[in-house]
Amino acid sequence: MSSSTAAHGSAPITEAAPLSLCAREPHVPADRLVAEMVPPPRFDAVRFDTYVPDPNQPSQSEAVRVLSTFAAGLGGASAAGGGKRRWFDFGKKPAAPTAPLGVYLDGGYGVGKTHLLASLWHATPAPRELKAFGTFVELTNLVGALGFQQTVQTLSGHRLLCIDEFELDDPGDTVLVSSLLRRLVEAGVALAATSNTLPGKLGEGRFAAVDFLREIQGLSAHFRPLRIDGEDYRHRGLPEAPAPYSDEEVTKAAYATEGASLDDFPHLLDHLAKVHPSRYGALTDGVRAVCLTDVRPVPDQSTALRLVVLADRLYDREVPVLASGLPFDRLFSDDMLNGGYRKKYFRAISRLTALARDAKGLVAQ
């Protein structure tokens, strides 16, 4: 949200009370899950030429070149129309029957992998209904809603499936999605993916391509790993996140901002346990700002992982977050930040910090 939509000192307090996320229990029909498999609103306008490579990281410019070539190669007949497997030229040599049908974007959080993945979706010369884009969680939710065979049938006519944040934390889900992707590859669907870290993988805050290719069980030959080096762009040259505000400031801003929600943070965490993560996007429908009071450390891992999903959905939708209590970099304990899910937690901190910057204009100066 731009500052032009924020509340200012002269703005009147609205008569209606703010929304409450805790009062919402959305139900999402299966057809909506399919229709919404497109890049999220934050990435509506991204393209390869809007990606700004770090001049100190040549792999970023190379990624744009390779993905642009990959997208251009997806303009042939769809699997549904031609019924033949399609092979693509990555720009190095003529296409061959053994060329990979997919790319895996390998890099740390904040290097722009989602920007590039969404740019690939936009650049692929195919009708909107023949391209699908979603997170790993959204894909597993689709299988849960439609059933495995119906999901295969629904996606088999696509030219491209982009999977953001491929999760390898749950072996059962990994096997499920690997089986799904194998069927889609057989139907000629091109694949592109980014991924998260396996439990116990520490170090750079990134997931190594070799682990991804091993875990997707037999699909490694269909992926070309594409390394993208760099630091988190959300902190590149940007100011530090604003300090938390007082309860009074957050409450006043919530009442003064049309479409804002206002919730006590501990109660919101409790409520998230009652709503399936596939519905967190719907939970924020129509919300133009999220105001939270009494932010405090997340008490346990299950709660923390639910908060990560909510942070992703808020970030996707560019919903600013105004908060009182502790700053967002103190949400997760040292044990969490040093554990197997550290990449998810650092991503959540990074994204919530960016949304906190966006919310500065909501407070009257």
N, C-alpha and C positions, 0 to 999 in steps of 0.2 A: 504494500500500500504506500502510495506517495504521501509526502507531507501535506499535499493539497487536500487530502481527505481526512486529515487528522483534526482532532479537536484543538482549538486555540483558546487563549485566555478569555476571549470575548464570546466564545460559543456558549449558547444556553444549555442547561442541563435538560436532557430529553425527559419527557413525561413517563415514557415506558421504561420499565426496569430492563436491565441487560438480559441477554439470553443466558442460559446455563447449560453447559455441556453435560452436567450431571443429570439434567432432566430429560435427556435425549436417549432413546433406545431404538435406533434406526434398524429397519429391515430392508435388505437389499435383494431384489429379485435377480435371478440368474441372467436374464437378458440385459440388465444394466451392467453386470460384470463384464459381459462380452462387449457391449457398446462402449464401455469406458476404457478398453484396452488401447489407449492412445497416450502419447506423452502428456504428462500433467500440465496444468496451466502455466506453471513457471517456465516450462520449456516449449510453449506454443510457438514462440517466435525465434527460437535458436536455430542457427544454420551453421554450416562449416565456416562461412566467412564471418560469423559473429564470435567464433571461438578465438580467443587471443592467446596464442602460444607464448610461453615464457621463452624469451630469446636465449636463456641459459640452459634450456632443455630441448635440444633438437628432436628428441623422440616425440614431442608434442606436435611439431610441424609434420613430421613423418606420419604420425597417426592420421592427421587430416588428409594427407595425400592418399594413403592406403585406403581409408574408409570411403573417400570420394570415388575412387576407382571401383571399390566393391559395390557401392550403391549404383553406379552407372551400369554395372554388369547384371543388375537385377531387373532389367527392363524387358526381358523376354516373356514368353507365354507363361501363364500361371500353371501351377501343378494341376489345378482342376481342369484347365483347358487343354494342356498338352499331354498330361499324364506321363511325362518323362522327367527323369532327374536332370537338374540344371547344374552346370559347373561354371565357375566364375574365374575370371582373370584378375589377379591382384596387381597387374601392371608390370610384372617381371618377365613373364613368358606366356605364350599362348595357352588358352584354357585346355585342360586335359581331364580325362575321366577320373583322375586321382586327386584333383584339386579340392581343397576344403570347401565345405558349404557354409562355413561360419567363421566368425572372428571372436576372440576373447580379449577384452580390454583389461590389461593387467597393470594395476597401479594403485597408489595409496589414495586415501580419501582426500577429496578437495582438489584433484588434479583435472577435473572436468570430464570424467568418464561418462557421467549421465548426459552432459551437454553433447558430447560426441555421439553417444548412442541415440539420443533424440534427433540429432542432425542427420544421422544415417537413416532413420525412419522417414524424416521429412524429404530427404534427397532421393529416396528410392522411387523410381518412376512407376508407381502402381497406384490403383485406386485405394482410397482410404480403407475400404472394407477388406482389402487384400493384404493389409499390414497390421500387425498387432504389437503393442508395446505394454509391458507391465513388469512389476517387480515379481520376484520369485514367490512371495507370499500371495500376491494377486493371482498368480498362475495356479498355485496349489488350491486356492479358494475356488477358482473356476472349475477345477477337477472335482472338488467336493460338491459344487452346486450342480454340475452337469453330468457327472460320472465320467469315467476314463474314456470309454468308447465314444461318447458324444463329444467330448473335448477334442479327441483326435479328429473326428469327422468335421467339427466346426473349424479347426485351425488348418486342416490339411490343404485347403484350397488357397492358403495364403502364400505370398511370395517371401515374406519376411516376418520372423518373430524375434523381437528384442526383449531380453530378460535382464532387468536391472537388479543388482544386489542379489545375485544367485546365492542362496543360503545353503551352506553345507554343514550346518550345526546338527541337523536331524537326519540320521542315516535313512530312516523310512521315507521322508520327503525327497531326499536326494535320489533314492532308487525310483520312486514314483515319477519324478520329473525326468530322470534319465530315460526311463521307459517311454515316456511321452515324446521326448525329443527324438528318440530313435525311430519311432513311428513317423514323426513329421519329416525327418531327414529322408526316410524311404519314400515319402510322398513328394520330395523335392523342395521342401520349405527351407529357405536360408535362415541361419541362426546368428544372433549376435548377443553377447552376454558380458556383464561385469559380475563380480562376486564379492562375497564377504569372507572373513577369516574363519578357519576351522577352530574349534575349541583347542586351546593349548598352543596355538600358533602366535608367538610373540614377536617382538622385534620392530619392524618398520611400520606397523599399522597398516599393512597391505597383505593381500593374499597372493601367494606365489602361483604362477601359471602351472608349474609342474604338479602341484597339489590339486588344482582344479581339474586338470586333464586326467589325473588318476581317479578322482572321485566320481566323474560322470560316466564311468563304467562302459568302456567300449566306444564312446563317442569322441575320443580325443583326436582321431584321424579327421574328424569333420571340423575341427577348430584350428585356426591359425592364431597363436598368441601374439598380441600386439602390446608391447610394453610402453607405458606412459609414465615417465618420471616427472617429479616436480613436488613443490610444496602446496599446501592447502591454499587455493586461490582466494578463499573467503577471508583470509588474514593477510593477503599480500598487499601491503601498503594501506591497509585499512586501520581505523582507530580501534582502540580496545573497546570491548563491550561496555555499555553503560552500567553503572552500579545499580543494584535493585532500588526501586522506589519504596515509599512508605505505603502501608495499607490504604491510607486515606487518599494518596495520590492515585493509586491504581483504581480504587473504587470510583473516585470522581471521574477519572478518564473513561471508565466503563460506561457510566451513566451519560457522559457527554458525547460518546461516539456511537453513531447509528450502526447497528449490526454487531456490536461488541458482545462478547460473553464475559461473565464474571463468575469465577469459581474459586473455592478454597482448594489449594493444591493437594493436601492429603485426601480430601474427599474425592477429588477428581481421580487420583490414583486408585482409590477403592472402586470407583465407578467403571474404570477401564477394565477391571477384572470381570465385569458383568456384560461387556460388549465384545463380540468377536473382533479381532484385529482387522478382518476383512471389511468391517463396517466403520472403521475410524475415519475414512474419507467422508462417508455419509454423515458421520457425527459432526463434521465441521461445515456441512452444507449451509451456505448463506451467512456464515460467520465472517465478519470483516476484520475482527481483531480479537485476540484471546487475552483476557486479563486474569492474572492469577495472584492470589494472596498467600502468604505463609509458605513460600517455597522452602523446602527442607530436603535433606538427603533422602534418596530413594531407599526404602528399607530392605529390599531383597532383590534377587536376580530376576525372578519372574516379573515383578512389578517394573523393574528397570527395562526389561526387554519390551514390555508393552508400551512404556514411555518412548522408547526408540521408534516404534512404529508410528505413534502419534506425532512425534517430532518430524518424521519423514513426510507424513501427510500434510502437516501444516506448512512445511518448507515447500513441498510441491505446489501448494496453493497460494504461496506468498502471503500467509496470514501472519501479521506481526504479533509478537508476544510481549506483553507488558507484565512485569512481575515485581512482587515484594518478597522479602525474605533473603535467602542466600543466593549468590550469583550462580549462574548455570554451570560454571566449571567446578562447582562443589556438589553437584547432584549425586555423583557416583563415588563410592568408597575406593580407597587405594586397591583393595583386593579386586574389585570389579575392573578397575582401569589396568590392572596387571594380569587379568585372567583371559580366558579364551575368547571372550566377547568384547575385548578392548576396542577393536576397530568400530564396532557398532556404537559403543558409548562415546568414543571420540567424535564420531560422525554426528551423533545427537548433540553433543556439546557445541560443535562447530555450527550446526544448523540453527540451534536455538540462539546462539550468540548472534548470528546474522539476523534472525528475526527480532531479537531484542534491539538491535541497532535500528531496524525498520520501525520499531514502536516508539522511538524517542519523541517523535512529533505528536504523539497522542497526549502527552503531559503538557498542561498549560505552563508557559514560561513566565 
